[in-house]
Amino acid sequence: MKKAFLCGLVMVAGSVSVFASDYPVMKFGLADGSDVSVQSDGLSMTFDNDRLLVSHSGGLSEIDLSKLTKFYFSGNSSSIESVQDTPGEVEVFSTTGIYLGSYPSDSEARSALADGFYIFRTNTKTYKTNIK
């Protein structure tokens, strides 16, 4: 009986990992109605007391477990858009809000940064972008 249970558990875990690889984004729903989205590539989750630590290619996100209502894989990263080179200075932040630096233009920021999700802020707009 115990062997059958373990075999079933391994099969379920294997099928979940296959399905998860089909989705580029993992979303975490919070009690206030907002979502935290992270790239599922290189995703690793651990617990530290009352926090969920999510390590991903864009950095590290910390989520208070008391505010977490759901989490799921998604094929849609929704607010990520493709933009042309934005003239003027660009400030760059990680998806967790950490200031990463200022660059003379969008294209210079893109060439200097590693692959991942970032928040770019200019004088006229703020947008989330994915560098590949």
N, C-alpha and C positions, 0 to 999 in steps of 0.2 A: 504494500500500500504506500509506504513511504517513498519507494523508488518511483512509482507511478506519479505521485504528487510532484516529486523533484523533476521528473522528465517533462511533465506538463508545464511546470514553472519555467524551465529552460526554453521550451518551445514558445511560450508566450513572450518571454523576454526577447528571444531572437526575432520574432515577428514584429514586435514593437520597434526594435532598432532598425529593421528594414524599412518600416513605414516612416519612421522619424527622419531617415536620410532623404526622403522625398520632399521635405519641407525646409525652406531656408531660414525660417524665423520661428522663435519660440516667444510666445506672449504670456505675460503674467498679469492677471486682472487684480486690481486693488479695490479695497472697500469704498474708496471715494469715486469709483467709476473710471479711473484712469488705467492705462495699460503701460507696462514696461515691455519693450520689444528688444530682443537680442538675436544675433546671428546664431543659428544652431550649429554651424560649423565649429568644431573644437569646443563644444559646450561641455561644461563640467559643473555639477552642483554639489555643494556640501552644506552642512548645517553647523552653525556656531551659536549656541544658546538659543536665543529667540530670533535669529536671522537666517535667511537663506542666502548663501553666497554663490553667485552665478558667475563662473569664469567663462569668458567667450573671447573670440578673436578681437572684439572691440574693447576689451578691458575686463573689469570686474564690477558687477552690480550687486548691491546689498539690498535685500528686501525683508522688511519686518514681517515675520510670519503672522502676527496678529492682524495685519492689513491685507494679507494674501487671500483672495477668494477663489481663484482658479488659475490654472496654467495649461497651455495647450500649444501644439505645433501649428503653424499657419503657413500657407503658401503665399500669403499676401502680407507684405510689409507696409501696406497702406500709405503712410505719409512720406515715403521715400520717393523722391522725384529726380529726374534727370535734368540738369541745368547746364546752360552754356557758361563759359568763363564769365564770372561776375567782375566787372571793373572795380578797382579800389581795394582797400585793405579788408582782409577776411580774418576774423577771430575764430579759432577752432576749439571745440569742446568735445570731450568724450560723451558717450550716451548717458553716463552717470553724472554729467555736469562739471567734470574736472577740466579746467582751462589748460589747453595744450600748447597754445602759442598764437602768434599773429603773423600773417603772411601778406606780402604785397598784393597778391591776387589769388583767385580761386585755383587757377591752374598751377601756381607755385605751391600752394598748400597740398593739392592732390599729388604732385610729384614727390613731395617731401614725406608724406604720411604712408604708413603701412596699410595693407588691405583691412577694411572694416567699416563700421558705421560711425559717422561723426555728425556733429551739429556745427554748421557754419553760420556765422553772424556777420552781416555787412551793415552798412549805414541804412540800407533800405529794406532788408528782410533777414529772417532767420529761417534756416531750412536744415532738414536732416538729409544726409547723403551717404551713399555707399561707394567706397573706393574699392575697385577690383584690380 
